[in-house]
């Protein structure tokens, strides 16, 4: 059933109703329930990264999968990602004269479990990592033998060795065919069989290519076209999500270029675009300052979304929008790759504040007509973006960030 964006007014109560400690006088809010701003179509959803807690045999595996299933969310974004190369890259070595390195043995169990946990709901499949050997680098990039070891230096280089992008596009098409068509034929003509015949609702092309490989709008658009053309051949019913930028502010040229159909190969679908938002305080800010910083950044982001939406409506009105990473992040998380860094304790008030920021941004995106608002991220934990966690660790029980998503999903999903 459609919901109106009286959501915005209601979440003003959630966000500000209990914040009188920062004000001398309680805030007075008048709700006009008879005023319809927009019929909401925004889906509350979440990001799931392929990490060790999702592996079968993990102490929290069953609990995490049950929590994902319990949300009943559409457009869940599942991302096997470069920080765990063996859990996210299906061909870790280049093909040789007589053999290839294709191996889904660690990737399949997690993917199967996510498919089962989201059965009956749309899923965004985001195999986001290009095998590192496809890039020009001064030397080969090694990676840990232990699949559970986080590795922050896998993605290196900015120039692919195949300037046509066909090599990378064929890699992603084979991954898609493994899950959609029961297997694929590799570079040497050998058939690899799987038992999978999943419906791939959405395929997202890369993750944050602006920072992971410094792709320009032009380079990314060419890459998107190559991947979409290749994946579409093996999964013709699949829709595609493009851009996936980490920092949408200050880059109108990206949206102007990508959303202009004239800059794509004829017939290339522009089904969805995506981008991200994290509110981040300064390193020297105290918890008392966080609310002012977070909501100020959220307001600025929503202004940016409005501007991007005006570009989208002008150039490609049928394209949808997913903001599929939303959260707050403490600056300590940016230093987690440093083994000598000593992390500050997360303030107890932080988790309620972070939950309120998601609710506030969701309401703003609903008002603007965005298609999906994805909270980030359910397997985050100490050592892996701890401040965007949706669960308490080590027992993986819901924290306020998960609970606010569940509240919104139960009451305001389209």
For each residue, the residues with C-beta under 8 A, 3 or more apart:
1:
2: 39 40 41 414
3: 6 7 39 40 412 413 414
4: 7 36 37 38 39 40
5: 8 36 37 38 39 40 363 366 367
6: 3 9 10 31 33 35 36 37
7: 3 4 10 11 40 362 363 366 367 412
8: 5 11 12 37 363 364 366 367
9: 6 12 13 29 31 32 33
10: 6 7 13 14 31 363
11: 7 8 14 15 359 360 362 363
12: 8 9 15 16 29 363
13: 9 10 16 17 29 31
14: 10 11 17 356 359 404
15: 11 12 19 295 356 357 359 360
16: 12 13 19 27 29
17: 13 14 29
18:
19: 15 16 22 23 27 291
20: 23 25 26 27
21:
22: 19 291
23: 19 20 26 27
24:
25: 20
26: 20 23
27: 16 19 20 23
28:
29: 9 12 13 16 17
30:
31: 6 9 10 13
32: 9 35
33: 6 9
34:
35: 6 32
36: 4 5 6 39
37: 4 5 6 8 367
38: 4 5 366 367 369
39: 2 3 4 5 36
40: 2 3 4 5 7 366 412 414
41: 2 366 369 371 414
42: 362 365 366 369 370 371 372 373 414
43: 73 74 75 371 372 373 413 414
44: 73 362 373 375 405 408 409 412 413
45: 71 73 74 75 76 77 324 372 373 374 375
46: 68 71 73 76 77 374 375 376 377 378 390 405
47: 77 79 324 325 374 375 376 377 378
48: 54 68 76 77 78 79 114 377 378 379
49: 79 80 81 83 377 379 380
50: 54 78 79 80 81 84 87 88 107 110 111
51: 54 83 84 87 379 384
52: 55 58 84 87 147 148
53: 58 60 61 64 379 381 396
54: 48 50 51 58 61 64 65 110 113 114 379
55: 52 58 61 87 106 109 110 147 148
56: 61 109 110 113
57: 61
58: 52 53 54 55 61
59: 394
60: 53 63 64 394 395 396
61: 53 54 55 56 57 58 64 65 113
62: 65 66
63: 60 66 67 395 396 397
64: 53 54 60 61 67 68 378 379 391 396
65: 54 61 62 68 69 113 114 116 117
66: 62 63 69 70 117
67: 63 64 70 71 378 391 396 398 402
68: 46 48 64 65 71 76 114 117 118 378
69: 65 66 72 117 118
70: 66 67 406
71: 45 46 67 68 76 405 406 409
72: 69 121 409
73: 43 44 45 46 76 118 121 405 409 413
74: 43 45 121 122 372 413
75: 43 45 121 122 123 124 202 322 324 371 372 374
76: 45 46 48 68 71 73 114 118 121 122 123 124 374
77: 45 46 47 48 123 124 126 204 322 324 374
78: 48 50 111 114 118 123 124 125 126
79: 47 48 49 50 126 127 128 207
80: 49 50 84 87 88 89 107 110 111 126 127 128 129
81: 49 50 84 88 128 129 207
82: 85 88 89 128 129 154 155 212
83: 49 51 88 150 151 152 154 384
84: 50 51 52 80 81 87 88 147 148 149 150 151
85: 82 88 89 92 129 132 143 144 151 154
86: 89 92 106 143 144 147
87: 50 51 52 55 80 84 106 107 110 147
88: 50 80 81 82 83 84 85 107 127 128 129
89: 80 82 85 86 92 129 131 132
90: 102 103 104 107 127 171 174 175 178
91: 95 100 101 102 103 131 171
92: 85 86 89 101 103 131 133 143
93: 96 101 133
94: 101 131 133 134
95: 91 99 100 101 186 187 188
96: 93 99 100
97:
98: 188
99: 95 96 188
100: 91 95 96 186 187 188 190
101: 91 92 93 94 95
102: 90 91 174 186 192
103: 90 91 92 106 107
104: 90 107 108 178 194
105: 108
106: 55 86 87 103 109 110 147
107: 50 80 87 88 90 103 104 110 111
108: 104 105 111 112 194
109: 55 56 106 112 113
110: 50 54 55 56 80 87 106 107 113 114
111: 50 78 80 107 108 114 115 179
112: 108 109 115 116 196
113: 54 56 61 65 109 110 116 117
114: 48 54 65 68 76 78 110 111 117 118 123
115: 111 112 118 119 123 198
116: 65 112 113 119
117: 65 66 68 69 113 114
118: 68 69 73 76 78 114 115 121 123
119: 115 116
120:
121: 72 73 74 75 76 118
122: 74 75 76 201 202
123: 75 76 77 78 114 115 118 200 201 202
124: 75 76 77 78 201 202 203 204 241 322 324
125: 78 176 179 200 201 202 203 204
126: 77 78 79 80 203 204 207 241 244
127: 79 80 88 90 172 175
128: 79 80 81 82 88 204 206 207 244
129: 80 81 82 85 88 89 154 155 207
130: 134 135 155 160 168 171 206 213
131: 89 91 92 94 134 168 171
132: 85 89 135 137 141 143 154 155 156 157
133: 92 93 94 140 141
134: 94 130 131 160 161 162 167 168 171
135: 130 132 156 157 158 159 160 161 213
136: 157 159 160 161
137: 132 140 141 156 157
138:
139:
140: 133 137
141: 132 133 137 153 154 156
142:
143: 85 86 92 132 151 154
144: 85 86 147 149 151
145:
146: 149
147: 52 55 84 86 87 106 144
148: 52 55 84
149: 84 144 146
150: 83 84 383 384
151: 83 84 85 143 144 154
152: 83 336 337
153: 141 156 337
154: 82 83 85 129 132 141 143 151
155: 82 129 130 132 212 213
156: 132 135 137 141 153
157: 132 135 136 137 213
158: 135 213 214 215
159: 135 136
160: 130 134 135 136 163 165 167 168
161: 134 135 136 167
162: 134 165 166 167 168
163: 160
164: 167 226
165: 160 162 168 169 222 223 226 227
166: 162 169 170 226 230
167: 134 160 161 162 164 170 171
168: 130 131 134 160 162 165 171 172 223 226 227
169: 165 166 172 173 223 226 227 229 230 231
170: 166 167 173 174 187 230
171: 90 91 130 131 134 167 168 174 175
172: 127 168 169 175 176 203 205 227 230 231
173: 169 170 176 177 184 227 230 231 233 234
174: 90 102 170 171 177 178 184 186
175: 90 127 171 172 178 179
176: 125 172 173 179 180 200 203 231 234 235 238
177: 173 174 180 181 183 184 234 235
178: 90 104 174 175 181 183 184 192 194 196
179: 111 125 175 176 194 196 198 200
180: 176 177 196 197 198 199 200 234 235 238
181: 177 178 184 197 234 235
182: 193 194 195 196 197
183: 177 178 191 192 193 194
184: 173 174 177 178 181 191 192 234
185: 189 190 191 192
186: 95 100 102 174 189 190 191 192
187: 95 100 170
188: 95 98 99 100
189: 185 186
190: 100 185 186
191: 183 184 185 186
192: 102 178 183 184 185 186
193: 182 183
194: 104 108 178 179 182 183
195: 182
196: 112 178 179 180 182
197: 180 181 182
198: 115 179 180
199: 180 237
200: 123 125 176 179 180 203 235 237 238
201: 122 123 124 125 238 239
202: 75 122 123 124 125 238 239 240 241 271 272
203: 124 125 126 172 176 200 228 231 235 238 239 240 241
204: 77 124 125 126 128 207 240 241 242 244 274 324
205: 172 223 224 227 228 240 241 242 244
206: 128 130 209 212 215 220 223 244
207: 79 81 126 128 129 204 212 244
208: 211 212 244 245 246 276
209: 206 212 213 215 220 223 244 245
210: 214 215 220 245 246 247 251 254
211: 208 214 246 247
212: 82 155 206 207 208 209
213: 130 135 155 157 158 209
214: 158 210 211
215: 158 206 209 210 219 220 223
216: 219 220
217: 220 221 251 253 254 257 258
218: 221 222 257 263
219: 215 216 222 223
220: 206 209 210 215 216 217 223 224 243 258
221: 217 218 224 225 257 258 263 264
222: 165 218 219 225 226
223: 165 168 169 205 206 209 215 219 220 226 227
224: 205 220 221 227 228 240 242 258 264 268
225: 221 222 228 229 264 265 268
226: 164 165 166 168 169 222 223 229 230
227: 165 168 169 172 173 205 223 224 230 231
228: 203 205 224 225 231 232 240 242 268 269
229: 169 225 226 232 233 265 268
230: 166 169 170 172 173 226 227 233 234
231: 169 172 173 176 203 227 228 234 235 238 240
232: 228 229 235 236 238 240 269
233: 173 229 230 236
234: 173 176 177 180 181 184 230 231
235: 176 177 180 181 200 203 231 232 238
236: 232 233
237: 199 200
238: 176 180 200 201 202 203 231 232 235
239: 201 202 203 269 271 272
240: 202 203 204 205 224 228 231 232 269 270 271 272
241: 124 126 202 203 204 205 244 271 272 273 274 322 324
242: 204 205 224 228 258 270 272 273 274
243: 220 254 255 258 273 274 275
244: 126 128 204 205 206 207 208 209 241 274 275 276 324
245: 208 209 210 248 251 254 274 275 276
246: 208 210 211 275 276
247: 210 211 250 251
248: 245 251 254 255 275 276 277 304 308
249: 300 301 304
250: 247
251: 210 217 245 247 248 254 255
252: 255 256 307 308 311
253: 217 256 257
254: 210 217 243 245 248 251 257 258
255: 243 248 251 252 258 259 273 308 311 312
256: 252 253 259 260 311 315
257: 217 218 221 253 254 260 263
258: 217 220 221 224 242 243 254 255 263 270 273
259: 255 256 270 273 311 312 315 316 319
260: 256 257 263 264 315 316
261: 264 268 270 315 316
262:
263: 218 221 257 258 260
264: 221 224 225 260 261 268 270
265: 225 229 268
266:
267:
268: 224 225 228 229 261 264 265
269: 228 232 239 240
270: 240 242 258 259 261 264 273 316 318 319
271: 202 239 240 241 319 320
272: 202 239 240 241 242 319 320 321 322 371
273: 241 242 243 255 258 259 270 312 319 320 321 322
274: 204 241 242 243 244 245 321 322 323 324
275: 243 244 245 246 248 308 323
276: 208 244 245 246 248 323 324 325 326 376
277: 248 298 301 323 325 326 327 361
278: 325 326 327 328 329 376 388
279: 293 294 295 297 298 301 327 328 329 357
280: 297 328 329 330 331
281: 285 289 290 293 294 330 331
282: 285 293 331
283: 331
284:
285: 281 282 289 290 293
286: 289 290
287: 290 347 349 350
288:
289: 281 285 286 292 293
290: 281 285 286 287 293 294 328 347 350 353
291: 19 22 294 295 353
292: 289 295 296
293: 279 281 282 285 289 290 296 297
294: 279 281 290 291 297 298 328 353 354 357
295: 15 279 291 292 298 299 357 360
296: 292 293 299 300
297: 279 280 293 294 300 301
298: 277 279 294 295 301 302 357 360 361 364
299: 295 296 302 303
300: 249 296 297 303 304
301: 249 277 279 297 298 304 305 361
302: 298 299 305 306 361 364 365 368
303: 299 300 306 307
304: 248 249 300 301 307 308
305: 301 302 308 309 321 323 364 365 368 370
306: 302 303 309 310 368
307: 252 303 304 310 311
308: 248 252 255 275 304 305 311 312 321
309: 305 306 312 313 321 368 369 370
310: 306 307 313 314
311: 252 255 256 259 307 308 314 315
312: 255 259 273 308 309 315 316 317 319 321
313: 309 310 317
314: 310 311 317
315: 256 259 260 261 311 312
316: 259 260 261 270 312 319
317: 312 313 314
318: 270
319: 259 270 271 272 273 312 316
320: 271 272 273 371
321: 272 273 274 305 308 309 312 370 371 372
322: 75 77 124 241 272 273 274 370 371 372 374
323: 274 275 276 277 305 326 361 365 370 372 373 374
324: 45 47 75 77 124 204 241 244 274 276 372 374
325: 47 276 277 278 374 376 377
326: 276 277 278 323 358 361 362 373 374 375 376
327: 277 278 279 354 357 358 375 376 377 388 401
328: 278 279 280 290 294 350 353 354 357 387 388
329: 278 279 280 333 334 385 387 388
330: 280 281 333 344 346 350 386 387
331: 280 281 282 283 334 335
332: 335 336 341 343 344 386 387
333: 329 330 336 385 386 387 388
334: 329 331
335: 331 332 338 341
336: 152 332 333 341 343 383 384 385 386
337: 152 153
338: 335 341
339:
340:
341: 332 335 336 338
342:
343: 332 336 382 386
344: 330 332
345:
346: 330 350 351 386 387
347: 287 290 350
348: 351
349: 287 352 353
350: 287 290 328 330 346 347 353 354 387
351: 346 348 354 355 399 400 401
352: 349 355 356 400
353: 290 291 294 328 349 350 356 357
354: 294 327 328 350 351 357 358 387 388 400 401
355: 351 352 358 359 399 400 401 403 404
356: 14 15 352 353 359 360 404
357: 15 279 294 295 298 327 328 353 354 360 361
358: 326 327 354 355 361 362 373 375 401 404 405
359: 11 14 15 355 356 362 363 404 408
360: 11 15 295 298 356 357 363 364
361: 277 298 301 302 323 326 357 358 364 365 373
362: 7 11 42 44 326 358 359 365 366 373 408 412
363: 5 7 8 10 11 12 359 360 366 367
364: 8 298 302 305 360 361 367 368
365: 42 302 305 323 361 362 368 370 373
366: 5 7 8 38 40 41 42 362 363 369 370 373 412
367: 5 7 8 37 38 363 364
368: 302 305 306 309 364 365
369: 38 41 42 309 366
370: 42 305 309 321 322 323 365 366 373
371: 41 42 43 75 272 320 321 322
372: 42 43 45 74 75 321 322 323 324
373: 42 43 44 45 323 326 358 361 362 365 366 370
374: 45 46 47 75 76 77 322 323 324 325 326
375: 44 45 46 47 326 327 358 390 401 405
376: 46 47 276 278 325 326 327 380 388
377: 46 47 48 49 325 327 380 385 388 389 390
378: 46 47 48 64 67 68 390 391 402
379: 48 49 51 53 54 64 384 391
380: 49 376 377 384 385 386 387 388 389 390
381: 53 384 386 389 391 393 394
382: 343 386 393
383: 150 336 386
384: 51 83 150 336 379 380 381
385: 329 333 336 377 380 388 389
386: 330 332 333 336 343 346 380 381 382 383 389
387: 328 329 330 332 333 346 350 354 380
388: 278 327 328 329 333 354 376 377 380 385 401
389: 377 380 381 385 386 392 393 399 401
390: 46 375 377 378 380 398 399 401 402 405
391: 64 67 378 379 381 396 397 398 399 402
392: 389 395 396 397 398 399
393: 381 382 389 396
394: 59 60 381
395: 60 63 392
396: 53 60 63 64 67 391 392 393
397: 63 391 392
398: 67 390 391 392 402 403 406
399: 351 355 389 390 391 392 402 403
400: 351 352 354 355 403 404
401: 327 351 354 355 358 375 388 389 390 404 405
402: 67 378 390 391 398 399 405 406
403: 355 398 399 400 406 407
404: 14 355 356 358 359 400 401 407 408
405: 44 46 71 73 358 375 390 401 402 408 409
406: 70 71 398 402 403 409 410
407: 403 404 410 411
408: 44 359 362 404 405 411 412 413
409: 44 71 72 73 405 406 412 413
410: 406 407 413
411: 407 408
412: 3 7 40 44 362 366 408 409
413: 3 43 44 73 74 408 409 410
414: 2 3 40 41 42 43
